[in-house]
Amino acid sequence: MARPPYQPSLLRLTHGLTALLVLGCWLSGLIVYIRYDGRWGRLPFTPGGNWIDLHGQAGFLLLPLGLAFAAYALSLGRPRLRRPSNAIALGALALAVATGKLMDEDWLRDGQLHHLAYSLHLVAWLVIGLAVVLHVAGSLRLGGAPLLASMASTTLRPGDLPGDWPEQVRRFLKRGG
């Protein structure tokens, strides 16, 4: 039986934290959409609470983490961006964060659904949902359950400890990408 692949620890950390925050943003965005917009459908109930602020706070946390993940993806992880599902997911994340920063939280509370930034934010929300499905399906096709399990592994190899990350980046930059 083949051993599961090893994923670099910096990839696992940035990918895992980004994935959790993206999921939180996506789900809270769904609730915000259902409560304040609903042009494409409504549910008979929505949970109480200030979901716009919760969604914005999750997006605020996603900004620096998304930047760190993007820096990893565009440098050490660049070969993985050759897969369209990875590149689309990263592009949709950038669009979602950028358009979210351009929005005013009172737009939705005031029923202002016509702003370009909000429309682009909705597009990013849909693309992220699709990209995540394609990303997971592609990972299952490429390496199956062992590949997915390798992303959740806590195993660390020598030379891949957090203290080794700056040297990994330096080696990458020294060889010119």
Backbone bond lengths (Angstrom), bond angles and torsions (degrees), N, CA, C in turn:
res aa  C-N    CA-C-N  psi(-1)  N-CA   C-N-CA  omega(-1)  CA-C   N-CA-C  phi
1 M - - - 1.445 - - 1.532 108.97 -
2 A 1.295 117.21 132.30 1.465 121.99 -177.13 1.526 110.49 -72.40
3 R 1.321 114.54 144.33 1.459 119.41 177.05 1.520 109.21 -74.71
4 P 1.342 116.64 145.58 1.471 118.12 178.16 1.527 109.87 -63.85
5 P 1.323 117.59 151.18 1.465 120.18 179.38 1.521 110.90 -65.98
6 Y 1.311 115.33 157.15 1.463 120.40 176.43 1.520 108.50 -101.97
7 Q 1.312 116.05 129.31 1.460 121.79 176.84 1.525 108.07 -104.76
8 P 1.325 117.95 136.07 1.462 119.92 179.08 1.534 111.65 -56.65
9 S 1.317 116.07 142.95 1.467 120.58 -174.38 1.531 112.34 -64.38
10 L 1.321 118.11 -35.34 1.468 120.22 178.86 1.526 110.08 -65.31
11 L 1.332 117.21 -38.90 1.462 120.92 175.27 1.523 110.20 -62.73
12 R 1.323 117.05 -48.14 1.469 119.85 -177.97 1.524 111.48 -60.56
13 L 1.327 116.93 -41.26 1.462 120.08 -178.44 1.520 111.28 -68.11
14 T 1.328 117.11 -53.03 1.469 118.89 -177.36 1.528 111.47 -67.29
15 H 1.316 117.35 -39.19 1.468 121.61 179.21 1.524 110.49 -65.57
16 G 1.318 117.08 -46.89 1.462 120.99 -177.60 1.515 112.76 -63.99
17 L 1.327 117.07 -47.43 1.469 119.98 179.61 1.525 111.02 -66.06
18 T 1.331 116.49 -40.45 1.466 119.77 177.59 1.523 109.84 -62.88
19 A 1.325 117.29 -43.72 1.464 120.90 -179.81 1.528 111.15 -60.51
20 L 1.324 117.50 -43.30 1.467 120.19 179.33 1.524 111.58 -63.51
21 L 1.329 116.49 -44.26 1.468 119.33 179.44 1.530 111.66 -68.53
22 V 1.328 117.44 -38.31 1.466 120.04 177.16 1.525 109.56 -61.86
23 L 1.323 117.43 -42.98 1.461 120.36 178.15 1.527 110.51 -61.17
24 G 1.339 116.94 -44.71 1.465 120.06 177.46 1.516 112.05 -61.55
25 C 1.312 116.67 -42.74 1.472 120.59 178.24 1.523 110.88 -65.84
26 W 1.316 117.01 -41.67 1.457 120.74 -177.64 1.528 110.23 -64.49
27 L 1.332 116.45 -46.60 1.468 119.84 -179.14 1.526 112.07 -68.33
28 S 1.328 117.21 -43.04 1.468 118.87 178.17 1.527 110.13 -67.02
29 G 1.328 117.23 -33.50 1.465 120.71 175.53 1.519 111.75 -64.76
30 L 1.325 116.54 -36.96 1.465 120.48 176.33 1.527 110.60 -61.86
31 I 1.306 116.72 -43.66 1.469 120.48 179.28 1.524 110.27 -66.46
32 V 1.322 117.60 -42.22 1.472 120.78 177.53 1.522 109.53 -60.89
33 Y 1.322 116.77 -45.01 1.461 120.30 -179.93 1.534 110.77 -60.23
34 I 1.315 116.88 -48.94 1.469 121.07 -178.27 1.528 110.71 -60.69
35 R 1.320 116.09 -39.91 1.463 119.41 -176.21 1.527 112.81 -75.33
36 Y 1.342 117.99 -41.74 1.461 120.05 -170.30 1.528 114.97 -106.90
37 D 1.329 117.81 -20.90 1.455 119.55 -176.63 1.524 109.34 -116.30
38 G 1.301 116.84 -80.66 1.446 121.68 174.25 1.515 116.39 70.33
39 R 1.322 118.73 15.80 1.466 120.04 179.91 1.525 112.07 -61.22
40 W 1.316 117.95 -29.32 1.461 121.04 -178.27 1.518 111.63 -101.07
41 G 1.298 117.05 10.42 1.461 120.10 177.67 1.509 112.14 139.91
42 R 1.303 113.77 150.77 1.469 121.52 179.02 1.515 108.78 -131.36
43 L 1.283 115.11 158.03 1.453 121.63 171.93 1.523 107.75 -106.93
44 P 1.317 117.10 156.10 1.466 118.83 -178.33 1.528 112.81 -69.18
45 F 1.302 118.53 -11.14 1.462 121.47 -179.62 1.524 109.27 -144.80
46 T 1.302 116.41 153.24 1.466 121.89 168.58 1.518 106.83 -139.37
47 P 1.310 117.22 143.93 1.467 118.82 -179.65 1.524 111.15 -65.30
48 G 1.317 115.48 146.99 1.460 120.35 177.12 1.514 111.14 -70.88
49 G 1.297 116.02 166.92 1.450 120.91 178.51 1.509 111.81 120.76
50 N 1.311 115.16 171.15 1.452 121.41 -178.68 1.528 109.24 -95.73
51 W 1.311 116.59 78.31 1.447 122.79 -173.39 1.519 113.16 -70.30
52 I 1.317 117.95 -28.88 1.469 119.49 177.61 1.522 109.74 -62.69
53 D 1.336 116.46 -45.65 1.468 119.47 178.98 1.529 111.54 -66.73
54 L 1.325 117.29 -40.86 1.462 120.58 178.24 1.530 110.29 -61.97
55 H 1.322 116.48 -44.71 1.461 121.57 178.37 1.534 110.14 -61.21
56 G 1.320 116.60 -44.52 1.463 120.52 179.23 1.518 112.76 -63.92
57 Q 1.339 116.71 -38.66 1.463 119.92 178.36 1.521 111.52 -66.61
58 A 1.328 116.20 -40.30 1.474 119.32 177.22 1.529 109.48 -64.19
59 G 1.332 116.85 -41.44 1.462 120.53 177.30 1.527 111.84 -63.68
60 F 1.331 116.66 -37.64 1.460 121.38 177.61 1.532 110.33 -61.90
61 L 1.337 116.77 -41.29 1.468 120.65 177.60 1.527 111.47 -69.86
62 L 1.321 115.31 -31.47 1.458 120.13 -178.82 1.524 112.17 -70.21
63 L 1.324 117.51 -27.52 1.470 120.13 -177.66 1.528 112.42 -56.97
64 P 1.341 120.62 -59.16 1.474 118.14 -178.62 1.528 112.70 -67.56
65 L 1.324 116.48 -35.77 1.461 118.85 179.17 1.520 110.50 -68.14
66 G 1.328 117.11 -41.28 1.458 120.85 177.09 1.513 111.86 -62.51
67 L 1.337 116.42 -37.23 1.468 119.76 176.58 1.525 111.25 -64.74
68 A 1.338 116.51 -42.00 1.468 119.97 178.05 1.526 110.58 -63.99
69 F 1.335 116.30 -42.66 1.460 120.01 179.37 1.531 110.38 -66.08
70 A 1.323 117.21 -41.92 1.465 120.58 178.32 1.522 110.75 -62.75
71 A 1.343 116.77 -40.83 1.468 119.87 177.53 1.528 110.30 -61.10
72 Y 1.323 116.66 -42.13 1.464 120.01 176.61 1.534 110.25 -62.89
73 A 1.342 115.56 -48.80 1.464 120.67 -176.01 1.526 111.67 -61.68
74 L 1.322 116.87 -36.85 1.464 120.40 -177.30 1.525 112.77 -83.90
75 S 1.319 117.06 -8.25 1.456 119.90 178.69 1.530 109.21 -116.33
76 L 1.307 117.41 -92.94 1.459 120.62 -175.80 1.527 113.11 -62.20
77 G 1.320 117.37 -29.54 1.457 120.71 -177.93 1.513 114.75 -96.58
78 R 1.313 118.22 10.27 1.469 121.37 -175.04 1.537 114.38 -53.13
79 P 1.334 119.22 -39.89 1.477 117.35 178.94 1.539 112.99 -58.76
80 R 1.330 117.04 -30.43 1.468 120.08 179.84 1.528 111.85 -71.27
81 L 1.322 117.17 -20.82 1.471 120.01 179.64 1.524 112.35 -75.69
82 R 1.316 117.25 -6.30 1.468 119.65 175.44 1.528 111.03 -69.16
83 R 1.332 115.73 -21.93 1.471 119.30 175.55 1.519 108.09 -79.57
84 P 1.327 117.16 123.32 1.473 120.28 -176.02 1.528 113.78 -55.21
85 S 1.329 117.87 -37.14 1.466 118.76 -177.94 1.531 110.98 -64.00
86 N 1.307 117.76 -34.22 1.463 120.61 177.78 1.527 110.95 -70.69
87 A 1.330 116.02 -45.73 1.463 120.32 -178.73 1.528 111.29 -65.35
88 I 1.333 116.66 -40.75 1.471 120.06 179.44 1.527 110.44 -65.16
89 A 1.320 116.92 -42.75 1.470 119.99 179.26 1.528 110.89 -61.10
90 L 1.324 117.24 -43.57 1.466 120.37 179.79 1.527 111.06 -66.75
91 G 1.323 116.96 -41.04 1.470 120.37 177.20 1.520 112.16 -63.91
92 A 1.332 116.95 -41.52 1.468 120.44 178.46 1.521 110.99 -66.18
93 L 1.324 117.01 -36.94 1.459 120.31 176.35 1.528 110.16 -62.30
94 A 1.324 116.74 -44.46 1.470 120.16 178.79 1.525 110.68 -61.95
95 L 1.337 117.19 -43.61 1.461 120.74 178.74 1.522 111.34 -63.50
96 A 1.322 117.19 -42.76 1.467 120.50 -179.34 1.527 111.53 -63.31
97 V 1.322 117.04 -45.92 1.466 120.40 -178.84 1.531 110.27 -67.11
98 A 1.329 116.94 -44.28 1.468 120.04 -178.36 1.521 111.41 -63.90
99 T 1.323 117.94 -46.77 1.470 119.62 -179.30 1.518 111.29 -70.50
100 G 1.329 117.18 -31.73 1.460 119.78 176.10 1.520 111.45 -62.91
101 K 1.338 116.50 -38.55 1.473 120.34 178.19 1.524 111.48 -68.22
102 L 1.323 118.10 -24.50 1.464 121.56 -179.43 1.532 112.80 -83.52
103 M 1.314 116.70 -11.67 1.462 120.16 -174.08 1.522 111.87 -87.27
104 D 1.317 114.60 156.99 1.458 123.29 172.48 1.521 106.93 -107.52
105 E 1.321 117.52 126.23 1.465 120.24 -175.16 1.526 113.19 -62.20
106 D 1.315 117.72 -20.43 1.465 119.66 -179.77 1.526 113.27 -80.66
107 W 1.329 117.75 -13.43 1.459 119.55 178.71 1.521 111.54 -54.10
108 L 1.318 116.31 -50.22 1.467 119.33 -176.98 1.520 111.44 -70.17
109 R 1.318 116.76 -40.01 1.468 119.84 178.25 1.531 110.68 -60.47
110 D 1.339 115.79 -32.85 1.469 120.72 -179.59 1.534 112.34 -91.17
111 G 1.316 117.62 3.08 1.464 120.82 179.04 1.515 114.40 76.54
112 Q 1.330 117.93 16.91 1.459 121.98 -179.95 1.532 109.36 -86.22
113 L 1.313 116.22 93.09 1.455 121.94 -175.34 1.527 113.02 -102.24
114 H 1.320 116.83 5.97 1.460 121.90 -171.57 1.527 114.84 -94.52
115 H 1.300 118.92 -1.94 1.468 121.50 -175.45 1.537 111.04 -73.33
116 L 1.339 116.12 138.64 1.462 121.93 -179.90 1.531 111.27 -59.55
117 A 1.323 116.88 -42.00 1.471 119.88 -179.03 1.529 110.46 -60.32
118 Y 1.331 117.19 -39.45 1.469 120.46 178.86 1.527 110.48 -67.64
119 S 1.320 117.88 -42.56 1.464 120.82 178.93 1.525 110.84 -62.01
120 L 1.320 116.85 -42.94 1.462 120.44 177.83 1.523 111.42 -66.89
121 H 1.329 116.71 -34.10 1.460 121.56 177.45 1.535 109.63 -63.91
122 L 1.335 116.83 -40.79 1.470 120.49 176.72 1.525 111.00 -64.33
123 V 1.327 116.78 -41.37 1.464 120.37 177.53 1.527 109.59 -60.76
124 A 1.326 116.59 -45.21 1.466 120.58 179.24 1.526 110.44 -60.85
125 W 1.335 116.79 -39.90 1.460 121.74 179.82 1.533 110.25 -61.53
126 L 1.327 116.70 -43.39 1.464 120.61 178.84 1.530 111.03 -67.80
127 V 1.328 116.54 -43.30 1.467 120.22 -178.74 1.520 110.50 -65.68
128 I 1.324 117.78 -39.58 1.471 119.85 178.16 1.525 109.75 -61.29
129 G 1.324 117.04 -44.82 1.462 119.48 178.51 1.521 111.71 -57.68
130 L 1.321 116.36 -47.27 1.463 120.95 178.61 1.527 111.26 -65.79
131 A 1.326 116.58 -42.69 1.468 120.71 -177.79 1.524 111.35 -63.44
132 V 1.318 117.60 -38.72 1.465 120.05 179.48 1.532 109.90 -65.24
133 V 1.322 116.89 -42.75 1.468 120.13 177.77 1.530 109.73 -60.98
134 L 1.336 117.09 -46.65 1.469 120.53 179.03 1.526 111.63 -64.54
135 H 1.326 116.57 -37.93 1.461 122.01 -179.83 1.533 110.74 -63.60
136 V 1.320 116.54 -47.21 1.465 120.10 179.80 1.527 110.21 -67.37
137 A 1.335 117.03 -43.33 1.470 120.33 178.37 1.531 110.93 -61.53
138 G 1.333 116.75 -42.93 1.460 120.40 178.07 1.519 112.02 -64.11
139 S 1.319 116.76 -38.68 1.465 120.32 178.23 1.520 110.68 -66.62
140 L 1.332 116.93 -39.39 1.468 120.25 177.20 1.529 110.45 -65.03
141 R 1.334 116.11 -40.29 1.459 120.48 179.68 1.531 110.20 -67.44
142 L 1.314 116.39 -40.87 1.463 121.40 -176.05 1.530 112.58 -72.40
143 G 1.336 116.89 -47.17 1.462 119.18 -174.26 1.509 115.07 -134.22
144 G 1.328 116.63 -0.52 1.458 120.33 178.00 1.515 113.29 67.43
145 A 1.301 114.45 -161.97 1.463 120.78 -178.69 1.536 112.40 -59.64
146 P 1.355 119.06 -36.44 1.471 117.50 178.71 1.533 113.26 -60.00
147 L 1.337 117.32 -36.12 1.462 119.71 178.25 1.525 110.21 -66.74
148 L 1.330 116.94 -45.36 1.467 119.49 178.17 1.522 110.79 -62.76
149 A 1.327 117.44 -40.88 1.468 120.84 179.21 1.527 111.28 -64.86
150 S 1.332 116.72 -33.41 1.464 119.62 -179.11 1.530 111.79 -64.81
151 M 1.333 116.71 -25.72 1.469 119.43 178.33 1.521 111.43 -74.23
152 A 1.341 117.61 -22.11 1.461 121.39 179.95 1.525 112.19 -98.81
153 S 1.313 117.08 -1.71 1.459 121.15 -177.78 1.531 110.51 -66.77
154 T 1.320 115.17 145.81 1.472 120.37 175.88 1.528 111.26 -104.51
155 T 1.308 116.89 7.82 1.460 121.81 179.74 1.528 110.27 -69.78
156 L 1.314 115.27 136.35 1.464 121.07 176.72 1.524 108.98 -122.81
157 R 1.313 116.13 134.91 1.456 121.77 176.14 1.524 109.28 -94.49
158 P 1.312 116.57 156.92 1.470 118.45 172.77 1.530 109.68 -57.28
159 G 1.303 117.14 138.02 1.461 122.03 -178.94 1.518 113.13 87.25
160 D 1.342 117.22 -1.36 1.457 120.70 179.86 1.534 111.45 -125.84
161 L 1.305 115.62 29.01 1.463 120.95 175.98 1.532 108.84 -84.39
162 P 1.325 118.28 159.89 1.480 119.30 179.33 1.526 113.80 -52.04
163 G 1.300 117.82 -35.20 1.461 120.17 177.67 1.521 113.38 -66.92
164 D 1.325 117.40 -17.48 1.464 122.36 -179.73 1.526 112.83 -88.25
165 W 1.327 117.74 -12.27 1.462 120.81 -175.09 1.524 113.18 -59.92
166 P 1.341 119.85 -44.71 1.482 117.99 179.14 1.539 112.35 -58.98
167 E 1.325 116.87 -38.88 1.463 119.91 179.24 1.527 111.10 -68.01
168 Q 1.325 117.81 -36.79 1.466 120.89 176.38 1.526 110.01 -60.32
169 V 1.323 116.13 -44.48 1.468 120.59 179.51 1.527 110.03 -65.75
170 R 1.344 117.26 -43.87 1.467 120.65 179.37 1.532 110.83 -59.64
171 R 1.345 117.40 -44.38 1.472 120.33 178.75 1.515 111.09 -61.13
172 F 1.335 115.96 -40.95 1.457 119.51 178.84 1.536 110.47 -62.66
173 L 1.327 116.33 -46.67 1.469 120.34 -178.60 1.526 111.42 -66.39
174 K 1.332 116.74 -35.63 1.465 121.37 -178.78 1.527 111.06 -65.97
175 R 1.327 116.86 -37.15 1.478 118.77 -178.91 1.528 110.78 -83.70
176 G 1.313 117.41 1.02 1.454 120.99 173.20 1.510 114.98 81.09
177 G 1.326 117.89 26.65 1.469 120.94 175.97 1.459 110.69 79.08
